[in-house]
Amino acid sequence: MSQFDRRDFQCAFAALSYLAGRRDDELLEPFAAPHLEARAFQSRLAQPERERRAEALARELARLASALEARAIR
């Protein structure tokens, strides 16, 4: 499995793509076989309520920030 097939990579990619203005199917478009959890995250970013979208995005960005911080500490 390549790094591009991993859930963490795909969700981080989708979160950053969302921040850059991409929406819906565009978020996972580069992946031939999006991970099931990445698709679920994509669905959460498509919720009609702004607060729900913000919560989903914040959770994923916090996970990404923690992962980056852990790498920097090593």
C-alpha positions in Angstrom: 0.0 0.0 0.0 1.4 3.4 -1.0 1.2 6.4 1.2 -1.4 7.8 -1.1 -3.7 4.9 -0.3 -3.6 5.5 3.4 -6.6 7.0 5.3 -4.5 9.6 7.0 -3.0 11.0 3.8 -6.3 11.1 1.9 -8.2 12.8 4.8 -5.4 15.4 5.2 -5.4 16.0 1.5 -9.2 16.4 1.5 -9.0 18.8 4.4 -6.4 21.0 2.8 -8.2 20.9 -0.5 -11.3 22.0 1.3 -9.4 25.0 2.7 -8.2 25.8 -0.8 -11.8 26.0 -2.0 -12.4 22.5 -3.5 -15.7 20.9 -2.7 -17.6 17.6 -3.1 -16.1 15.1 -5.5 -13.1 17.3 -6.1 -11.8 16.6 -2.6 -10.9 13.0 -3.4 -10.7 13.2 -7.2 -6.9 12.5 -7.4 -7.3 9.1 -5.8 -8.2 6.0 -7.9 -9.6 4.2 -4.9 -10.4 6.6 -2.0 -10.3 5.0 1.4 -13.7 4.4 3.0 -13.0 6.7 5.9 -11.8 9.4 3.5 -15.2 9.1 1.7 -17.0 9.4 5.1 -14.9 12.6 5.8 -15.9 14.0 2.4 -19.5 13.4 3.3 -19.1 15.2 6.6 -17.7 18.2 4.7 -20.8 18.2 2.5 -23.2 18.6 5.4 -25.7 21.4 5.0 -25.0 22.8 8.4 -21.9 25.0 8.5 -21.2 24.1 12.1 -21.1 20.4 11.3 -18.7 21.0 8.4 -16.5 23.2 10.7 -16.4 20.5 13.4 -15.4 17.8 10.9 -12.7 20.0 9.4 -11.4 21.1 12.8 -11.1 17.5 13.9 -9.1 16.5 10.9 -6.9 19.6 11.0 -6.1 19.0 14.6 -5.2 15.4 13.8 -2.9 16.7 11.0 -1.3 19.3 13.3 -0.6 16.7 15.9 1.0 14.4 13.4 3.2 17.3 12.1 4.1 18.3 15.6 5.1 14.8 16.5 7.4 14.6 13.4 9.0 17.9 14.3 9.8 16.8 17.9 11.8 13.7 16.8 
